[in-house]
């Protein structure tokens, strides 16, 4: 998608990152993350949750599902 080792690639990644637009979220948010997600890792989900909580303007709830991946498929 973008090479973080080049100025152009880094700019592309920054422009497409949800973290760049965290200040535009204006409603309460529920973030649900699968701990085994190969596409969106836990660290990235943590970043957006921290950014929104630090802002403090709207509630943010965070659910980490320890046995799930990108698509929630496990049924108890």
MOJO-V387863 format. One record per residue. N is the residue number from 0. RES is the residue in one letter. OMEGA is omega in whole degrees, 0 to 359 (NA if undefined). Layout:
n = {N/N}
res = {RES/RES}
omega = {OMEGA/OMEGA}
//
This chain:
n = {0/1/2/3/4/5/6/7/8/9/10/11/12/13/14/15/16/17/18/19/20/21/22/23/24/25/26/27/28/29/30/31/32/33/34/35/36/37/38/39/40/41/42/43/44/45/46/47/48/49/50/51/52/53/54/55/56/57/58/59/60/61/62/63/64/65/66/67/68/69/70/71/72/73/74/75}
res = {X/X/X/X/X/X/X/X/X/X/X/X/X/X/X/X/X/X/X/X/X/X/X/X/X/X/X/X/X/X/X/X/X/X/X/X/X/X/X/X/X/X/X/X/X/X/X/X/X/X/X/X/X/X/X/X/X/X/X/X/X/X/X/X/X/X/X/X/X/X/X/X/X/X/X/X}
omega = {179/181/182/180/177/179/180/180/179/178/179/179/179/182/183/184/174/180/179/185/181/181/180/178/188/178/174/186/172/177/179/186/172/183/181/182/180/183/180/184/185/181/179/177/178/182/182/179/179/180/181/178/178/178/172/184/181/179/175/175/185/178/176/179/188/184/182/177/183/176/183/185/183/177/182/NA}
//
